[in-house]
């Protein structure tokens, strides 16, 4: 199934219609010549025709318009158990068996029950009765009533067990079991793919963050919106906050003209990040494209910027929704690489800061690890909620209503309120590190880890870890409010460094580290895991088995040192994973030999992976501390200037909105719409941007 925007046979996205006319303008005197004209030389006519026929960035994006992912055949379809319970489904008049819902109904293909679908983020949709039925019965497949037609390929079949939309090759047979003649049915409801498309292209302005508010539109420099290109709100929200910072405004707007960017661009300016960022900055900050219009705010379409910034990232190249945090980190990484030879003008450094971790084992000796980062990711301690009495009363009310078969209303819901200070304290609080190998005790033990900042950036970005994994690796979004003050002081979070009287742990030698069980490593690598990660998993679980090692892998995949190389002995008792020619190849790229060896050790001897490892681990180079010494630093007092909020159950669905503090007031940026924010959602942020107070 293909759903397209703005192409033949696709959905009409209400783009305005224009009458086109052409002229040839000769610069710098702006002499205009009509086109077409028989008086023009043949070469000129051919050149103009070539320009007009060229496929631009916008057209390329439209050709790659929204296409739903190809569905897999459900593994439950071919042998689906269908109960002989005598249920015959009528052709019309459907209603949820557990509530009064008559829309978004799903027919379970095992027992014929008709139940409503999932509740959406905004309270619409269903009451979760279909998915709850699966949890009670484990009947895996359901089809959405209203999507079944004579063309069964268009029917929306969902597998709760596989948690995705699927194909059912025997759907006609499964429907006939309940007396359904699909040949006579007409489509009356949208599929989930169509609903997602509808949600992302016609998002209701009044229901996002500031529900019911009459938003006063804003125009002029700095108030230009970014048109949604199809699930690109994560990009729009992030870039609005980024270009509210002095460092990015100076680099790409005030200190950089479009002509200069074009003159210094690569041979093809269309794929030059510096050129496209300058173009985007001038579009957003000049005010030329934010002029009061009779009907709506137009905004600008950042198609070429999206194409360039996504070129090196397979996920951001798609039309799917993405995580705003992941995009911000990818964007900053690309900007930093662009300025590798000119760090003094690199605006990404205004976000960069140092982190120091201190580990103390029971021997009393300590070890220090340093790294740099662009975001401070914070856990949310729900047990620190300041409204515990209200929460207890709400839980009691909810239990009473559920016993009566009723649902609590949106107005009755009470969410935990956690102060930001408690989230910051979690970062600095002592933490137990189990299975820590102490080179002083020559054995594994439990160490105490604390962390602090070695520098305070010009702009501090706080990431709230609202998305957690429950039992069974089921993702869940924490429904919580964070009380964030306008001004914070993190001076107490500065790392003290190595202190007089402390004694460092001795360096670990090859003899200290045990060997990994190669049988366990081989089984894990055959599943697609990184070789180095598998060795660490086997060693850290004392070679007890594949399952234990796999559980360790899942729990430590995001560890900052997961790619750090181990000793040669720990890697293998056999020959090295690479030969000298690979080292020399990396050295020929300009990398130091020691860094090349570390990268190859961490990447199983693969040159391409080793190159990526070097870029992903800038602190691995011996020269990293020297460059980090120039990181911006200052006091620990910050003012809140930007919020990126998320609505939805996952970072890869729903909607992102930005709020930015400008000229003494808050402004809401919702794709192309820009207006005065009367009630900024300060307590609902996913990313918070703070500016250091001088």
N, C-alpha and C positions, 0 to 999 in steps of 0.2 A: 504494500500500500504506500502511496506517495501523496503527501500533502504539501502543496507549494504556495508560496506567497508571491504575488505580483508576477506570475507567469501564466501562460495560456492554460486554462483548465484548473487553475488553482484559486485559492481564496483571494478576494479583492481586499487589499489593505488600505483602500481609500486614498491612494496617492493622488495629489492634485494633477490636473491636466494642463498642459502648456501648449502654446503655439510657438513653433520654432522658426527662427530666421537667422541668417548668417551674414557676417561681414568679415572682411580681411582688414585688420588694423595694423598699420606700420608704426612701430615704435622707433624713437622716443617721441615723435611729433604727433602720434595718434591720428594719422591720416587714414580715413576709412574708405574702403572700396567695396562695392556691392558684390555679393556672391549668391548664386552663380552669375557669371557674365561672360559673353562670348568674346569680349575684348581682352580678357586675361590670357596670358601666355599658357600654352599647353602644360608646361612643367608645373606652373602654379596651380592649375586646375587639378592635375593629378595629385599634387601634394596635399591640397585641401581635401580631396576625396578620400585619400588615405587616412587623414586625421579623423574625418567624420565616420569612417567605417571601422576604425580601430575599436577593439573591445576594451572598455574602461573597467576600472576596479569595481564600480557599482554593478555593471552588467555581470561581471564574473561572480560577484557575490549572489546575484539573483539566480544565476544558473545553478549555483550550489545551494539553492534555497532549501528550506526545511524538508527533510526526508526522514520519516520515522525509521528506526533501526529495523533490520530484517528480523522477523520473529523466528525463534527456534521451535521445532516440534517438541511438544511436551513428552517427557518420558513416561507420563502416566496415561497418555491418550490411547495407546494401542491395547492396553489391558485394563481399561477402566472398569471398575466394578459398579454396576448400576442395580439398585435395589428394585425388586419386583413388589412395590408397595401400592400399585394401582393408581398412582397419581397421574392425572391427565391435565396438561397445562392448556388453558383456554387461549385463544388468539388475541384477546384484548382483556381490559379490566384488571390488570395486574396490580398487586398491592403487597407491600412487605408483610411477612407473616408475624412480625414482632412490633411493628409500629404503623403509622398512617402514611408512610412515604409511598408515593406512586411514581416517582422518577428515580433514575439511577438504581435500577433493580437488577439483581443478578440471580440467574437460575443455576443452582448447584446441579451438576450433571450426574451426581451419584444418587441423591435422594429426591431430586425434583423440588426442593424447597426454594422459595422466592424470597430474597432478603435484600435489604438496601446496602449500598456501598459504603465506602469509607467517608468519614467526616473530613472536609477540607479545612485548611488553616483558618478560613474566615467564618466557619460555622455552617457553610453550605454543604451540599452533597448529601450524604446519608448519615446513619447513626452507627456505623461499623458492625451492623448485625451480620452481614455476609462473612466478613473476616472472623468475627467471633464464633460463628457457626463452624468454620474450618478448625479453629483452635479446639473446639469441643469434640469434633467428629473425625478430623483429619481427612475429610473428603476434599480432594485437591483441586478439581477443576470447576469453573463456573463461567457462564456466558452471559453477557450483558443483554438483557431483553431490550428490544428497540433498535438493536444493531443487526439483527438477523434478517437477511433478505435472500432472494434467490441466488445472489452471489455470495456464497458462504465465506469467501475469502475476506470479506469486509466485516465479518462478525468479530466482536471483541471477546476473545477467550482469555481468561486469566488463570494462572496456576498459583494458588496460594503457597503450595509446597515449594515451588521454584521461585516465588516472589517476582514474577514478571509476566507480561503478556506473551502468549504462546500461540502456536498453531495446533489445531486438532484435526488431523486428516479424516477422522471418523465422526466428525461433528454431525453430519446428516443422520448417521445411524444413532448417535447419542440423543439427538433431538427427537427422532421418531419413537424412541423408547417411552417418551412422555407425551406422545400423540401430537407432536408439532410438525406441521407441513410447512417447511421453510419456503417453498416455492410461491406461496401466496402472501407472505409477510412483506410489509413495507417498512423501511427504516424510519424510525421516529425519534431516535436519540443519537447524540454524538458518541463516538468511541472515546476511550481515554486519551488517545493520541490527539484527536480533534479537540477535546476539552483542554488539553495542555496547550495546544496551539492557540485556542481562543483566549485562554487565560493570559498567555504571554504577549499577545498582540492587541488585546482590548482590556488592559488592566484598569480596573476602576480606581481613578485618582482619589476619590473621596474615602475609599475604604483602606488605604494604605497609610498606616502609622497615625494619620491625623483624621480619623473618621469623622465625617459630618462637618468638618471645618470648611468655610468658604475661603479658598486659597486666593490671595491677591497675587496675580502674576507680576514678575519682575523682569525688567529689560535693561540692557546696557552692558558695558564691559564687566566680565566675570559672572554674568548671569545667562550664559548660553547653554541650553540643554543639549544632550546627546541622544539622537534618535535610536530607539531599540532596533537593532538589526536582526532580531530574532533570538531571544534568550541572551542578550548581551548586556542586561542590566548590571551584572557583576562588574563589567568593564566600565560602564558609565559611572556607577556610584564611586568606584575606586578612583577614577581619573579626576572626578570633580574635586575630591578631597586633596589628591596629590597636587593639582594645579591651584590649590588655595595656599600652598606653602611658598615662602619667599624664594627658597632655593630653586624650585622648578620654574617659577615665574621669571626669575632673573635669567636662568640659563637658556630657556627656550622662547622667551618673549621679549623682555626688556633689553637683554644683551645680545639678542640674535635676531637678525632680520631674515625674512624669507629668501631674499636674494643671496645673502651670505651662506645660508644653509644649502641653497641649491648649488652655489659655486663650489662648496667644499664637499658635496655629496659624492658618493661612489658613481661609477659610470651610469648606473640606473638609479635615479633619485626615488623611483617608486618603491624600492626595497631598502632604502637607507633609513635606519631608525632615527637618526638625528634630524633628517629632513622631515620625516612624517611627524615627529614630536613637535618640531617647530611649527609645522602646518597646523597641527591640532591645537597648540597653544595659542596661535594667532586667531584661530577660529573661535576658541572658547573665551579668550581674554580681551580681544579687541573691541567687542560690542558690535561689529559689523553684521553679525548674523543673529543679533538679539534685538529686533526692532518691533515695537507694538504692531500687532496684526489685527485685522478685523475679527477673525474667527479663532485662531489658535496660535500657540507658540510653535514655530517650525523646528528650531534646533538644527544641528548639523549631523551628518552621517559619517561616523569615523571609520569608513570601510577600509581605506588604504592603511590606516594605522593598525586596525585589527588584523589585517592580512599580514603586515610586517611583524608585529609583536607575536603573532601566533605561529609564524613560519617554523620556529624551532621547537614547537610544543604541539604534539598531536591532538591533545584534548581541546586546547583553545582554538584550534583550527576548525572545530566542528560547530554546528548550530545548537549544541546542547548547552544547558545551564551549567555554570561552573562555580567553584568556590572562590569567593572574593579574596580570601586570604591567600590561596594558592596563586591567584592571578597577581596580587600585589607583590609577592615574593619573586615570581617569575619576571615581572616587569622590572623590579629593582635590579635583579640579577643581569638582565639584558642592558640596562642603562649603565651599570658598573662596567660590564665588559666593553661597551662602546667607548668608555673613558679610561681604559686600562693604561693608555699612554699619556693621559692628561688628567690625573686624579685631582688636581687643584680646582678644576671646574666641574667635577663630577657632583651633580646634585643629589645622587643617591646616598652620599656619605653623610648627609644631614640626618639620615635615619639610622646610621650605623653606630653600634656601641659594643663594648666589650663585656663579657661575662666571665667570672672566675668561680670555679667550683673547688671547694675544700673538702678533702676526704680524710677522716681520722679513724684509724683502726684501734682496737683495744690496747695495742702496745703504747698508745699515746703519740705515735709518730704520724705525720701528715703528708699528704700529697696535694698538689695544686694543678688544676687543669684550666686552661684559658681558651676561649673561642670568641668569635664575634657573631652578631646577629642583627637583624633589622626589626624584629618584633619580639615583644615579651608576651609569651603565651601563658595564660593564667588559668589554673583550676578554680572552680567555684565551690567553696565549702558550704553546702546547703545546711549543714548543722549550725552555721553561724547566722541563720536567718533571724531577723529582728522582729518578725511578726509571728512567732511560734504559736501564740494563743489563738490568733485568727486562723492559722493553718489547721490547728486541732479542731476548731469549731467547724471549719469547712469540711474536713474529712468525715466528721460525724454527720453533717448534713448530707453529704454525698452518699454515705452508706445508707441512710434512711430513705433517700429518694430511689436508690437502686433497688432496695427491698420492695418498694412500691411499684417498680417497673418504670420509673421516671428518670429523666436526665436533668442534671443541673443546668441552669441557663448561663449564658455568657456573663451576665451581670453578677451572678453569684460566685463565680470562680475566684478563688484566692490563690495567688502565687507567692512563693517565698521571695523575700526581699533581703538581699545580701549586700552589705557595704563593700565598695571597691577596695577599701583598706584591708579587709580580711582576705580578699583575693591576692593582693600584693604580698601580704604577710605569708601566704601559702608558698609563694615562690622562694622566700628567704628562710622559711622554717626548716629546722633540722629534719633530715629524712634518713631512714635506715636503708642501707644498701646491702642486701643479702648476697651470700656467695662471693664476697669480695676477697680476692686473693691478696693476702698481706705478705709482702716480701720480707717483712721483719719477723713475722711468726712462721713463715714458710708453710702456710696453710690458708684455707678459705675461712672467712669469718664474717661478721657483720660490722660494717663501717658506718659512720655517721657523715652524711653529706650536707653541706650548707652552700648557698650560692649568693653571689652579690654582683653588682655592676662595677666594672673598672672605669667606665666613663659614662657620662650622661649626654645623650644625643641632642641635637637641636630640636628634633621632632621625635617624640616617643609614641610608638604604636602598641597598643595593648589589644591582645586577641583573647576573647573570652571563650573558653572551651565549653561551649554549650552542647556540643555533639559528643556523646559518650557511647561506649559499647556496653550493652547489658549482657546477661548470661546468654550463651549461645552465639555471641558475636553479633547480636542484633543492635543496629544503631538506633539511638534515641536522642531526641533533642530535649534538653533541660528547659522546662517551662518556668523561667525564673526572671525576676527583675534585679538589676544591679544598681544600687544607689551610688551614682557618680557625682562628686562635687565639681564645681567649675574649676577649682584650683586644687592641685594635689602637691604634696611634698614627699619625694622619695629619697631625700638626703640620707636617711637611715639605711638605705639599701646599698650604699657604696661599699665595695669590698675593701677589707683592711689589708689584704695581701699577707705575705709571709711575716710572722711576728717574731720579735726577739724571744729566745727561749724555746722556740719550736724546733723540732728535729724532723727532717724530711725522711720519708720511707726510702730505703735503698732501691736502686733501679732493679727491675726484674730481669733476670738472665734467662737464657734458653733452658737451663736445667730446672728452673722454677716452674715452668709452664708444662702441664701434662699434654700428651698427644691426644688428638681427636680420634675416635673410633671410625676408621675409614668406611666400615660397613654402614654405619649410621649416616655419615656424610654422603656416601654414594646414593643411598635411598632418598635423601632429602634433595640432592641436586637433580635427581631424575624427575622430581616433581616441579622443577623449574626454579628452585631457590638458588641464590648466589652462593658460590663455593665457600667464600670466606665466612659468610653468615652461618652456613651449615657447620663449619668447623667450630665457630664460637658457641653455637647452640649445643653441640655435642660436649664440648669441654665444660661449659657452664652448667650442664646437667649431669656431670660426672659420668658421661657415656652410659646412662641408664637405659636408653632406648629411643626409638624414633619418635614415638608419641610425645615423650617428655621434651625432646629437643624441638619438635615442631611447636609445642605450646610456648616454649621459651622464645622461639623465633617470632611468633605472633605478638608476644608481649613486649619485644624489644626492637621491632623493626624501625621505630622512630627514634631510637636512642641516638644522640648526637655523635657517639663514637662507634656506631655500628660498622662503619667502613674503615675504621682505623686499622692499620696492618698489625699482625701479630709477628712473633719471632719466626724465623725460618723453620725452627724445629717444631713449633706448634702447628705450622701449616701442613707439614707432611714429613713423614720419615723417609720419603723417597726423594727423587731429584727435584730441583726447584721447578716452579710452575711456568717458568719462562727462561729464555736463553738471552745471552748478552746482546744479540742483534736487535732484540726488542727494546732493550735499554738504550742502545745507540740510536734507534729510530726516534724515541721520545726526546733524547738529547738533541737530535738534529732539529726538532721542533722549537728548541730554545729552553727546554726545561732542565733544571739541574739534575745530575745523575742520581743523587740520593733521593730526590723527589720522584724521579722516574721509577726507581726500584720500589719505593713505597706504593706508588700507584699500581704497578704491575702485581705486586703481592696482594693488594686489596681487590684486584679485578681478575684474578685467576689467569694472569698472563695475556689477557686480551688488550691489544693496543688501543682500540677504539674506546672500550670501557675505561681503560686507564686514563685516557685523555679527559673523558667526562668526569672521572673521579677527581682529577687535579682541579678542574674548574669548580666542582661542587664542594671541594674541601680546601679553600684558600688558606686556612690556618695550617695545613700540612707542610707548607713550604717554610724553610728556615727564615725566609725573608719576611714572613707574615708579621711577626711582632714589630718589626721596624716600621712597616707601613701603618699598622694599627696604632702606633705611637702618635700619629697625626690625627687620630679620630677627634671629632668635635667633642668638647667637654665644657662643663660649666656647673652652675648650681642645680639643685634638685627640685626646684619649684616649676610647675607646669600649669598651663591653662588649656582647657578643653576647646579645640577648634573644629573638630570634625567627628562625625559618627557615620558608620556604614551599618545599616540595620538590615535584618533578614526576616522575611516572613515565609514560613513553610516548614515542612517536617525534615528537610534535608538541604544541605548546602547546594545540592545539584538539582533542586527544583524550587519552586516558589518565586520570590521576587526580592531584589535588593534596592534599597533607597539610601541616598546620602543626605545628611544635614550638615551644613557648614556655617560657622560663625563668621559673618562678614559685616564690616562697617557698623558694629554695635548691635547686631541682631542676627537671629538664626534664619537660615534660608534652606528650603527643602528642594532637592534635586531629584525628580522622579523621571528618569529618562529625559525626554525633550521638555518636560514641564518644569518650570522654575518659579517659585513663589515664596512669599513671606510665611515663615513657620510660626504659627501661634502656639503650638504645643509640641516642641521637639521631643522625640522619644528617647530622652537621655538614659532612661533605665532599661531600654530594650536593645542596646547596641550589640553588635557582633565584633566590630573593630572600632576602637576609640583612638583618635589622633590628638595628641597633646603637643603644644608648642612651649619650649622652655622660656621662662620669664627671665629676662636679663636684669 
